[in-house]
Amino acid sequence: MTWTTLLRKATSVLLWLWICSITGLQRLSVPTLQL
């Protein structure tokens, strides 16, 4: 594995998590944050 592939995977995963968190926050008004 090279650094470029690792960076691409890391950025894609972070982007995916970011988008999922945003859509999740919009769908459920997040009662889980209070836990």
N, CA, C and O of each residue as an XYZ file, in Angstrom:
140
protein
N       0.835     -1.211      0.000
C       0.000      0.000      0.000
C       0.867      1.257      0.000
O       1.863      1.345      0.718
N       0.472      2.209     -0.808
C       1.209      3.469     -0.854
C       0.464      4.531     -0.064
O      -0.695      4.352      0.310
N       1.149      5.639      0.182
C       0.543      6.718      0.967
C      -0.647      7.339      0.246
O      -1.607      7.769      0.885
N      -0.588      7.387     -1.089
C      -1.687      8.008     -1.838
C      -2.972      7.204     -1.699
O      -4.053      7.769     -1.532
N      -2.849      5.886     -1.769
C      -4.045      5.053     -1.635
C      -4.594      5.138     -0.218
O      -5.807      5.158     -0.011
N      -3.689      5.187      0.755
C      -4.131      5.312      2.147
C      -4.853      6.629      2.370
O      -5.886      6.678      3.037
N      -4.298      7.700      1.805
C      -4.932      9.009      1.950
C      -6.286      9.033      1.262
O      -7.242      9.602      1.788
N      -6.372      8.425      0.104
C      -7.652      8.393     -0.616
C      -8.691      7.622      0.170
O      -9.840      8.051      0.274
N      -8.293      6.485      0.725
C      -9.230      5.690      1.516
C      -9.667      6.450      2.755
O     -10.846      6.450      3.110
N      -8.709      7.101      3.415
C      -9.029      7.842      4.637
C      -9.984      8.995      4.338
O     -10.952      9.210      5.067
N      -9.710      9.730      3.272
C     -10.559     10.873      2.942
C     -11.949     10.416      2.516
O     -12.944     11.056      2.857
N     -12.026      9.321      1.777
C     -13.331      8.820      1.341
C     -14.153      8.345      2.535
O     -15.359      8.585      2.599
N     -13.501      7.674      3.477
C     -14.193      7.209      4.681
C     -14.669      8.387      5.513
O     -15.796      8.392      6.008
N     -13.802      9.391      5.667
C     -14.184     10.574      6.437
C     -15.342     11.304      5.778
O     -16.269     11.744      6.458
N     -15.294     11.435      4.464
C     -16.388     12.082      3.734
C     -17.683     11.304      3.913
O     -18.742     11.894      4.128
N     -17.600      9.979      3.825
C     -18.780      9.134      3.974
C     -19.380      9.283      5.366
O     -20.595      9.423      5.510
N     -18.529      9.255      6.393
C     -19.002      9.420      7.766
C     -19.613     10.795      7.971
O     -20.627     10.933      8.655
N     -18.992     11.823      7.373
C     -19.483     13.191      7.495
C     -20.867     13.320      6.874
O     -21.772     13.901      7.473
N     -21.025     12.780      5.675
C     -22.325     12.834      4.994
C     -23.372     12.046      5.774
O     -24.506     12.501      5.929
N     -23.000     10.878      6.261
C     -23.940     10.059      7.031
C     -24.358     10.771      8.307
O     -25.526     10.715      8.692
N     -23.421     11.439      8.967
C     -23.749     12.152     10.202
C     -24.680     13.320      9.913
O     -25.602     13.586     10.684
N     -24.442     14.022      8.801
C     -25.292     15.158      8.442
C     -26.706     14.688      8.113
O     -27.678     15.264      8.602
N     -26.830     13.660      7.301
C     -28.158     13.163      6.939
C     -28.847     12.556      8.155
O     -30.062     12.682      8.314
N     -28.075     11.900      9.006
C     -28.641     11.325     10.222
C     -29.148     12.404     11.160
O     -30.203     12.258     11.776
N     -28.383     13.500     11.268
C     -28.799     14.602     12.129
C     -30.079     15.232     11.613
O     -30.934     15.645     12.396
N     -30.210     15.306     10.301
C     -31.404     15.914      9.730
C     -32.608     14.990      9.885
O     -33.725     15.471     10.078
N     -32.410     13.691      9.807
C     -33.536     12.761      9.895
C     -34.034     12.643     11.326
O     -35.197     12.931     11.609
N     -33.157     12.219     12.228
C     -33.554     12.131     13.635
C     -32.963     13.332     14.323
O     -31.780     13.629     14.153
N     -33.764     14.022     15.092
C     -33.227     15.216     15.741
C     -32.353     14.816     16.924
O     -32.302     15.505     17.943
N     -31.688     13.719     16.768
C     -30.619     13.191     17.612
C     -30.857     13.244     19.102
O     -30.370     14.145     19.784
N     -31.610     12.274     19.614
C     -31.700     12.104     21.067
C     -30.480     11.367     21.602
O     -30.247     11.342     22.811
N     -29.698     10.765     20.704
C     -28.549      9.972     21.135
C     -27.431     10.847     21.674
O     -26.595     10.378     22.447
N     -27.406     12.122     21.274
C     -26.353     13.017     21.757
C     -26.497     13.286     23.239
O     -25.528     13.661     23.898
N     -27.706     13.098     23.778
C     -27.938     13.392     25.191
C     -27.455     12.258     26.081
O     -27.319     12.436     27.292
N     -27.194     11.092     25.494
C     -26.764      9.946     26.288
C     -25.384     10.145     26.887
O     -24.880      9.265     27.584
